[in-house]
Amino acid sequence: MAHPHYDFCVIGAGIIGLSIALRLAETGQSVILIDKKGMAEETSRGNAGALAFADIEPLASPGMILKAPKWLFDPLGPLSIPPAYAPKILPWMLRFFRASLPDRYKASTIAQAALMNLARTEAEPLFEDAGIADLLRHDGALYLYKGEKAFSAARQIWDLRAAHGIDFEHVSGNRLADLQPGLGASFTHATFVPQWLTVSDPYDVAIGIGKAAIAKGATLETAEVKSVAQTADGVSVALADGRTINTGQLVIAAGAWSHKLAAQLGHAIPLETERGYNTTFPKGAFDLKRQLVIPGDGFVITPLDTGLRIGGAVELGGLDRAPDYRRSEIMVEKTKAILPGLRTENGRQWMGFRPSLPDTIPVIGRSKKANRVIMAFGHGHLGLTQSAATARLVRDIALDQPLPIDIAPYRAERF
């Protein structure tokens, strides 16, 4: 009988898998990281670059029940489903609406807040240990509101955040103009979140963490995983090229593809794909001081070393449909009203797959069907934000160490 060649195998080299690989490699045990394309070649290459610790409210919420019917029928709205995909996603949507009921929403908010608190504690040490602390920015973020009515409608969310210890400042007039000069006149109110972090470029962050993991002894294998199976003394990982890798413990962190591997172990996890779009304009497109969040339209505007990135919205359309870049274009058009001086020449469009679960809470924990397998996926648009927290939890689970938070809300068995 074959003995494990590696102590740990991590499937998925996005920001979650890379962070986990670093934390496991630091323990001195052998780690192999497998990805079909290589480091950060999917969603982690082009995300919005935020560590959005204030975003504790799940997408599945009572307010969303009221908004969703209108948004879903708008093909370019903040939340949409291509009509041809609607029958396939119907079971997921029913779970989403159940998760939006007040009691479930409250439980999900508590779980999300706990993970965010841990993320806030773990993020900077991870960046320091990876040698990329200089890629972090501490400029905070501005939530922008178009008029008093929109601002007042958001107060309930800010009251919720205040109850969970999140610091913020409501601003308008000269204070708003100081925080971000050149805003369109209709955007009269904002909320400044000083603890919100951004990065100089999310791809550079992911590559930096991956290189640090390799420097600590991790091995990167660019290969497609065909199947996984628990054995008597570990886990067998079969690759599409015919090779087999044996490992003591397996971590599934393959983002939007993770549920396919989990299904081989007997888990039926309702993972869907939030297709996120963005456009990045060259440096100099606008003098943006910090990230802007546009909650009414579901997108953000981020200053990066590589330029100015406009992206967000949610298209629930699976993994196989061609991109609909009209979504990128409508966000750019809306941004012209927010930043009237924006230069829109030479923009680069992009689309990525965010792994999304109907209650907005990721799966993190050891499989009860295969106890040598740990799952860590389903972070939606918060992968970068929650990567350090997830890596800490997975390392402690793998080593049977005490956990910093209760992980019961994140277990796969909740489905």
C-alpha angles and dihedrals in degrees: 000000000000119000120220111274092199130036091218136019120193117196111205129044099208121116092284096050094042092051091048091049091053094050092047094045090054089065090068095244124123117270132185120193117201127194130159093225105024134248117352096341095138130040095340091063097066112020125134094266099235134136092206101189092161093062096094097138114094120237085235099075140137090256090053091058088063096044101039100073091056094042096045092059091052106083090203098037127117091268119028144156123205105242094236090055096049098091092052095049097043095100089051091049092052089054089047092055092046089051088054093063112113099252094047092043090054092052092047091050091053090049093047092048091051092052091046092051090052090046091053089053096045103039102078095043089052091052091047093048089050091051094240103106088125089067092065121094124202099196097117124218139267122224104207126211129192102226137329095293095058091044093051091048089059097053093093091059091049091049088054091050092048089054088057094051100260115152120221143149126220108221141182140154117020094356091057091046090052092051092049121006120202101037120155113267094242092064098081104154136044143165118229117212108194097185092058109111131202133187133231090240128346094217091055089050093052093046091047092053091045093051090049090053091051090047087055090055105273118142122222118212120187102208142117117254112226101181145346129209135172115240134192093273105022142323129310117216115195116202126210091243091063099259124125125213119200120206138174093227132011128211117199107207100145097133115216092006096052098097091062091061093042089054089061087062094050101266120134100199117174097225117165133180125252103200106211123198133198144168122212119203124197122268111280095040088118136344097249114179099193142346116300120210117203102195095176091062101028102240142102137218115217134188109221133174086249094052141278116324124202113189151131137084123128125257111178098205111129130237103292109053120100115253118268102214092184083089090062091047095052091052090052091050091051090048091058088067091048095046106026093183094055116137110216103188123126098009119175117217124211140173128199138182118245116194107232133187121198095246092047091238120118126236110249122163149069116300114250089206095052111020095196091061124085121193124211115168146098100078094143111199092345101074096116091041095052100032097100092047092049091049091052092050095047092049092051092046091049092050095040091241126153111277123234093221137021107268097192093105091057099050119121091231091075086082 
